[in-house]
């Protein structure tokens, strides 16, 4: 059977599973819609969190980034996994004990202010829409190649599927759909990695294979890749070009951004007990580590196979996968010297091949000439990763509008039935806007997602961490800090990433402190932190009852009050 037919079969089966789960787990109350009735087992929640977390950026784009960036790409591995340690230790159990539905709900009540709640709603929507743009773009890429439809059509199909299980099931439907999506995406990621590892190195474990010698030779795979890079004029794969400060800034921004992502945090409100929140974070980290430790191996395999396949080869003799990807516009060949051969080199003037880094994971099985069913399986996995995260983000937008804006501020007397209706209307609105961003994305998938982490770091993290551990932190400090952090991050992204307000996007030499837009969330976060602390100390302390809440959420249940001796 052809790749396209296999893709129709496997993707069709997975979509049928998602829709079946949505019908089975239809939300009947706001508690079901917002937090799945707080009845999710921590292991199940850990798996759902992993799927929620491992987006198109993790599945499709991360290995592609590492493939092209080499050593520099490891910042994504360190930052995106390190954030879960922060979540497990500093945030998840305390937020669960506070017992609210959403992050804006926590901020609004902790800082006894609807203004703070509104700022948090704005931040949640900005973070979620920035993040969801990458997911819908990933869905479009997968559909464009494997079902041979235009990228925009692929986005519309993805919107329809997410609409069904997000609008019908809410968090309850999304949770159990994400468990299925995790199983599909991890299987789809590991099968080709194992196949290729055995073929290239003779080692069945990809994590060991990519640091081993090539099959039947004494040359290490990484050593060969370094040699290929040198021959083509690229920097050595194992060398880094980023400054230590930028590496630190990106890693830290991704870590605290992870710990501040509203669609991840809300998952810890769905478990029955406080201790289950910490367990969920542990399980999530384990499930995530399976994919994250495999990504560097896939990056090396794909990069090596790609260079061997295209460099100095006749264009007319290129395999079918090359022509298929050309049809999507994600690979472009321009025969500058008219010799019919592909010159893939670092010199921009001489280079004739442009490759979108988002295709590396999806094209990897084809480049390695794996069976058609494996190629189709990877397509289904990419869709599972993108749709699972898109659903979680859309729910955040929906609940921010229905619960935090309408119920808590505009119309407090809203009945549960009316609130549920508004939640579903909010989900419809979110799906429509997500589709627009999927068709008009501000950059390739992982870069777009990295900016979302910058927004989360710049806005939420200081407000949450200080809200838990600093009882002197007040509403004035939180509002000032979140507002300045969000505006500063938006300005830097607009100028240095998107080229707004200037004639041309400034080069890296003009970055503030040499820090890239992906890492600027660290700077904005520290500015937020400092402003929050300074303003809170210059204004009135929070009411006594709020300070008591802060004391209470840090005391384990069953522990008596501290005694002074």
MARVEXKOL-725917 format. One record per residue (C-alpha): x, y, z. Coordinates in steps of 0.02 Angstrom, whole numbers. Example, Ala and Ser with C-alpha at 12.3 -4.5 7.8 and 13.67 -1.06 7.14 Angstrom:
// MARVEXKOL-725917
SITE:615:-225:390
SITE:684:-53:357
***
This chain:
// MARVEXKOL-725917
SITE:0:0:0
SITE:55:179:-32
SITE:106:302:104
SITE:-50:406:70
SITE:-166:257:91
SITE:-79:202:251
SITE:-93:381:314
SITE:-280:387:279
SITE:-304:223:373
SITE:-197:262:526
SITE:-247:445:543
SITE:-429:397:515
SITE:-422:267:654
SITE:-340:389:776
SITE:-468:524:737
SITE:-609:398:765
SITE:-533:358:936
SITE:-526:543:983
SITE:-706:575:932
SITE:-765:417:1020
SITE:-681:471:1182
SITE:-758:646:1164
SITE:-933:571:1150
SITE:-901:451:1295
SITE:-833:586:1411
SITE:-949:731:1370
SITE:-943:863:1506
SITE:-1105:881:1604
SITE:-1053:1020:1724
SITE:-932:1166:1734
SITE:-824:1064:1853
SITE:-811:928:1719
SITE:-778:1058:1583
SITE:-645:1155:1680
SITE:-554:1025:1786
SITE:-625:853:1736
SITE:-720:840:1901
SITE:-554:833:1998
SITE:-559:644:1983
SITE:-409:604:1870
SITE:-282:476:1934
SITE:-107:551:1948
SITE:-30:425:1825
SITE:-167:460:1698
SITE:-146:646:1730
SITE:42:630:1707
SITE:15:548:1537
SITE:-114:680:1487
SITE:4:818:1547
SITE:144:744:1442
SITE:33:746:1288
SITE:-29:922:1330
SITE:152:975:1347
SITE:232:881:1201
SITE:165:988:1063
SITE:205:1000:879
SITE:361:1092:937
SITE:421:940:1035
SITE:369:807:909
SITE:396:895:742
SITE:511:1041:771
SITE:631:1008:916
SITE:734:872:831
SITE:732:981:675
SITE:803:1125:775
SITE:939:1015:849
SITE:973:944:674
SITE:1014:1117:607
SITE:1081:1201:764
SITE:1180:1054:833
SITE:1246:1086:1008
SITE:1154:1253:1020
SITE:987:1162:1005
SITE:1012:1076:1172
SITE:945:1231:1261
SITE:771:1172:1215
SITE:800:1002:1295
SITE:867:1077:1457
SITE:739:1216:1472
SITE:583:1118:1428
SITE:622:973:1547
SITE:695:1079:1688
SITE:532:1175:1701
SITE:445:1019:1765
SITE:562:1010:1913
SITE:510:1188:1958
SITE:327:1140:1936
SITE:340:985:2044
SITE:435:1069:2186
SITE:375:1249:2189
SITE:205:1267:2109
SITE:94:1115:2074
SITE:50:1058:2252
SITE:20:1235:2316
SITE:-89:1286:2170
SITE:-190:1126:2190
SITE:-215:1163:2375
SITE:-275:1337:2332
SITE:-414:1247:2237
SITE:-458:1361:2092
SITE:-506:1321:1913
SITE:-380:1427:1817
SITE:-221:1529:1836
SITE:-315:1696:1819
SITE:-434:1629:1954
SITE:-285:1602:2071
SITE:-212:1774:2032
SITE:-380:1862:2049
SITE:-416:1785:2221
SITE:-237:1788:2287
SITE:-218:1971:2241
SITE:-398:2015:2290
SITE:-420:2113:2128
SITE:-520:2100:1969
SITE:-391:2210:1884
SITE:-258:2080:1923
SITE:-377:1945:1861
SITE:-404:2041:1698
SITE:-217:2064:1669
SITE:-196:1877:1698
SITE:-336:1839:1574
SITE:-248:1947:1443
SITE:-83:1860:1480
SITE:-164:1687:1469
SITE:-243:1729:1301
SITE:-81:1803:1230
SITE:21:1652:1287
SITE:-108:1528:1224
SITE:-135:1607:1054
SITE:53:1625:1026
SITE:76:1443:1073
SITE:-73:1377:975
SITE:-10:1460:815
SITE:133:1336:814
SITE:17:1188:840
SITE:-100:1230:698
SITE:49:1262:584
SITE:112:1088:630
SITE:-57:1012:587
SITE:-54:1099:418
SITE:123:1037:379
SITE:76:855:416
SITE:-83:861:312
SITE:3:952:169
SITE:133:817:147
SITE:50:654:193
SITE:-129:682:136
SITE:-71:794:-7
SITE:-190:936:29
SITE:-146:1122:45
SITE:-79:1176:216
SITE:-233:1286:243
SITE:-349:1138:212
SITE:-250:1038:339
SITE:-273:1176:467
SITE:-462:1175:438
SITE:-470:985:462
SITE:-371:1001:624
SITE:-488:1139:683
SITE:-639:1027:653
SITE:-566:881:755
SITE:-513:991:901
SITE:-681:1078:897
SITE:-772:913:923
SITE:-681:851:1077
SITE:-637:1019:1157
SITE:-809:1096:1141
SITE:-904:937:1186
SITE:-795:864:1322
SITE:-701:1012:1396
SITE:-561:959:1513
SITE:-642:790:1544
SITE:-645:748:1358
SITE:-474:825:1328
SITE:-393:726:1471
SITE:-440:554:1409
SITE:-409:602:1227
SITE:-235:660:1276
SITE:-197:491:1356
SITE:-236:408:1188
SITE:-135:543:1098
SITE:16:515:1211
SITE:16:327:1172
SITE:4:363:986
SITE:136:500:980
SITE:266:409:1085
SITE:245:248:984
SITE:257:349:822
SITE:415:436:884
SITE:505:283:948
SITE:470:156:809
SITE:566:248:669
SITE:702:299:792
SITE:732:116:837
SITE:725:62:654
SITE:853:192:601
SITE:966:163:752
SITE:977:-22:708
SITE:1011:19:524
SITE:1144:151:555
SITE:1231:88:712
SITE:1168:-88:747
SITE:1106:-27:917
SITE:922:-51:961
SITE:921:94:1087
SITE:923:262:994
SITE:990:357:1146
SITE:1146:247:1141
SITE:1149:226:952
SITE:1184:408:909
SITE:1341:412:1018
SITE:1401:244:947
SITE:1504:200:794
SITE:1424:174:625
SITE:1378:-4:582
SITE:1529:-102:515
SITE:1649:44:543
SITE:1753:115:684
SITE:1696:296:652
SITE:1579:373:780
SITE:1419:442:705
SITE:1444:614:784
SITE:1623:618:721
SITE:1563:581:544
SITE:1430:717:555
SITE:1561:843:612
SITE:1666:793:461
SITE:1519:813:341
SITE:1483:986:414
SITE:1664:1040:392
SITE:1663:982:210
SITE:1507:1086:174
SITE:1569:1239:267
SITE:1448:1225:414
SITE:1504:1244:594
SITE:1543:1077:676
SITE:1386:992:737
SITE:1455:967:912
SITE:1518:1147:931
SITE:1414:1291:996
SITE:1402:1467:927
SITE:1287:1549:1054
SITE:1359:1651:1197
SITE:1349:1576:1371
SITE:1234:1718:1424
SITE:1111:1683:1282
SITE:1115:1495:1319
SITE:1075:1532:1501
SITE:939:1657:1454
SITE:849:1540:1334
SITE:862:1391:1452
SITE:799:1490:1601
SITE:659:1573:1500
SITE:600:1401:1442
SITE:608:1333:1621
SITE:511:1471:1706
SITE:399:1486:1553
SITE:355:1302:1572
SITE:317:1330:1755
SITE:204:1476:1707
SITE:110:1399:1560
SITE:-76:1407:1601
SITE:-126:1252:1501
SITE:4:1148:1596
SITE:-35:1220:1768
SITE:-222:1189:1750
SITE:-187:1003:1733
SITE:-137:998:1917
SITE:-309:1059:1967
SITE:-387:899:1896
SITE:-319:775:2024
SITE:-412:728:2186
SITE:-278:774:2315
SITE:-131:893:2341
SITE:-4:751:2346
SITE:-72:689:2180
SITE:-19:853:2099
SITE:163:819:2142
SITE:147:638:2085
SITE:71:697:1921
SITE:221:810:1888
SITE:339:664:1921
SITE:245:548:1803
SITE:237:684:1671
SITE:425:710:1680
SITE:454:522:1658
SITE:337:511:1508
SITE:414:667:1430
SITE:592:604:1456
SITE:560:457:1339
SITE:537:575:1192
SITE:660:709:1247
SITE:806:589:1267
SITE:768:518:1094
SITE:760:687:1004
SITE:950:713:993
SITE:968:540:916
SITE:835:575:784
SITE:918:742:748
SITE:1087:659:714
SITE:1011:517:611
SITE:906:637:506
SITE:1047:762:477
SITE:1172:628:426
SITE:1049:541:309
SITE:994:706:232
SITE:1170:764:191
SITE:1217:594:119
SITE:1058:593:13
SITE:1062:768:-63
SITE:1240:835:-64
SITE:1319:839:-239
SITE:1181:726:-306
SITE:1093:751:-472
SITE:924:833:-447
SITE:844:721:-579
SITE:893:567:-475
SITE:818:628:-312
SITE:700:501:-229
SITE:512:526:-225
SITE:508:593:-46
SITE:612:743:-104
SITE:490:785:-244
SITE:341:762:-126
SITE:410:884:2
SITE:452:1006:-138
SITE:267:1006:-180
SITE:230:1076:-7
SITE:355:1218:-28
SITE:453:1160:125
SITE:602:1106:18
SITE:662:1221:-121
SITE:798:1188:-251
SITE:870:1328:-357
SITE:1000:1271:-484
SITE:1109:1427:-479
SITE:1251:1358:-585
SITE:1139:1256:-702
SITE:1239:1095:-681
SITE:1090:991:-621
SITE:1179:948:-458
SITE:1121:1001:-285
SITE:1247:1112:-198
SITE:1203:1106:-14
SITE:1333:1215:72
SITE:1347:1347:209
SITE:1390:1487:86
SITE:1224:1574:54
SITE:1275:1634:-118
SITE:1324:1459:-176
SITE:1192:1359:-81
SITE:1052:1293:-192
SITE:945:1201:-65
SITE:826:1276:63
SITE:753:1156:192
SITE:619:1200:319
SITE:682:1128:484
SITE:505:1080:533
SITE:508:935:408
SITE:656:840:479
SITE:561:722:595
SITE:420:694:471
SITE:537:663:324
SITE:662:560:425
SITE:577:390:395
SITE:563:427:209
SITE:745:482:197
SITE:794:319:284
SITE:681:220:165
SITE:575:143:303
SITE:412:49:267
SITE:259:151:215
SITE:163:109:374
SITE:302:183:482
SITE:297:345:381
SITE:108:353:403
SITE:127:317:589
SITE:242:468:608
SITE:110:576:523
SITE:-21:515:648
SITE:100:549:792
SITE:134:727:732
SITE:-52:760:723
SITE:-79:685:897
SITE:56:799:970
SITE:-11:956:887
SITE:-195:922:923
SITE:-169:872:1105
SITE:-82:1035:1148
SITE:-200:1139:1041
SITE:-347:1069:1138
SITE:-269:1113:1306
SITE:-230:1290:1248
SITE:-403:1317:1178
SITE:-479:1262:1343
SITE:-373:1393:1434
SITE:-438:1528:1317
SITE:-617:1464:1336
SITE:-611:1459:1527
SITE:-523:1628:1537
SITE:-666:1707:1441
SITE:-814:1613:1520
SITE:-756:1591:1700
SITE:-630:1729:1735
SITE:-705:1867:1630
SITE:-893:1836:1617
SITE:-933:1737:1775
SITE:-812:1823:1893
SITE:-827:2001:1831
SITE:-962:2041:1703
SITE:-1108:1932:1760
SITE:-1080:1850:1931
SITE:-1259:1783:1941
SITE:-1230:1671:1789
SITE:-1307:1498:1814
SITE:-1199:1343:1790
SITE:-1292:1298:1630
SITE:-1264:1473:1560
SITE:-1080:1470:1611
SITE:-1057:1302:1522
SITE:-1139:1377:1368
SITE:-1018:1526:1372
SITE:-872:1407:1396
SITE:-921:1316:1237
SITE:-946:1481:1143
SITE:-772:1533:1203
SITE:-702:1369:1136
SITE:-781:1402:966
SITE:-704:1577:963
SITE:-535:1507:1014
SITE:-538:1373:878
SITE:-578:1505:746
SITE:-435:1621:800
SITE:-315:1472:816
SITE:-356:1425:637
SITE:-313:1602:580
SITE:-144:1594:666
SITE:-114:1421:593
SITE:-138:1492:419
SITE:-34:1649:458
SITE:97:1589:584
SITE:230:1710:650
SITE:380:1595:618
SITE:424:1411:616
SITE:344:1301:748
SITE:475:1290:885
SITE:521:1475:874
SITE:338:1525:889
SITE:318:1411:1039
SITE:478:1477:1120
SITE:404:1652:1115
SITE:249:1588:1205
SITE:364:1529:1344
SITE:441:1702:1349
SITE:268:1778:1375
SITE:228:1652:1513
SITE:394:1685:1600
SITE:374:1874:1585
SITE:196:1879:1651
SITE:142:1731:1758
SITE:293:1656:1844
SITE:337:1799:1965
SITE:153:1827:2009
SITE:128:1642:2048
SITE:290:1610:2141
SITE:276:1769:2246
SITE:91:1735:2273
SITE:138:1570:2355
SITE:296:1615:2451
SITE:283:1802:2490
SITE:133:1849:2597
SITE:184:2033:2585
SITE:157:2028:2396
SITE:4:2133:2355
SITE:-110:2173:2208
SITE:-19:2333:2159
SITE:145:2239:2142
SITE:68:2096:2045
SITE:-25:2210:1923
SITE:127:2321:1893
SITE:246:2174:1872
SITE:136:2073:1754
SITE:93:2224:1648
SITE:272:2284:1628
SITE:339:2107:1597
SITE:209:2072:1464
SITE:231:2240:1375
SITE:422:2226:1380
SITE:419:2049:1307
SITE:295:2101:1173
SITE:401:2252:1123
SITE:561:2150:1110
SITE:476:2012:1010
SITE:390:2138:895
SITE:552:2229:854
SITE:686:2093:859
SITE:584:1944:797
SITE:446:2011:687
SITE:528:2173:629
SITE:381:2283:679
SITE:407:2471:710
SITE:575:2465:617
SITE:627:2464:434
SITE:711:2293:449
SITE:728:2161:585
SITE:885:2208:684
SITE:1031:2084:671
SITE:1093:1982:822
SITE:1231:2110:850
SITE:1096:2234:906
SITE:1009:2118:1031
SITE:1002:2188:1208
SITE:1144:2111:1310
SITE:1168:1989:1165
SITE:1008:1896:1213
SITE:897:1824:1076
SITE:707:1851:1072
SITE:685:1669:1127
SITE:786:1705:1284
SITE:722:1879:1322
SITE:584:1807:1432
SITE:720:1789:1566
SITE:756:1976:1564
SITE:571:2021:1563
SITE:539:1898:1705
SITE:674:1977:1815
SITE:607:2151:1776
SITE:433:2089:1826
SITE:504:2014:1986
SITE:597:2172:2037
SITE:450:2288:1998
SITE:330:2173:2091
SITE:438:2171:2248
SITE:476:2358:2245
SITE:296:2413:2214
SITE:226:2291:2344
SITE:345:2362:2477
SITE:297:2540:2435
SITE:109:2509:2449
SITE:-9:2439:2580
SITE:10:2258:2637
SITE:-124:2133:2584
SITE:-273:2107:2701
SITE:-245:1988:2847
SITE:-360:1856:2775
SITE:-258:1850:2613
SITE:-95:1836:2711
SITE:-173:1693:2809
SITE:-219:1604:2647
SITE:-37:1614:2593
SITE:17:1539:2760
SITE:-114:1401:2746
SITE:-73:1339:2570
SITE:107:1304:2624
SITE:58:1199:2776
SITE:28:1014:2737
SITE:-144:950:2784
SITE:-143:867:2953
SITE:4:970:3017
SITE:-32:1071:3171
SITE:3:1255:3184
SITE:185:1296:3222
SITE:217:1321:3407
SITE:331:1456:3475
SITE:440:1401:3620
***
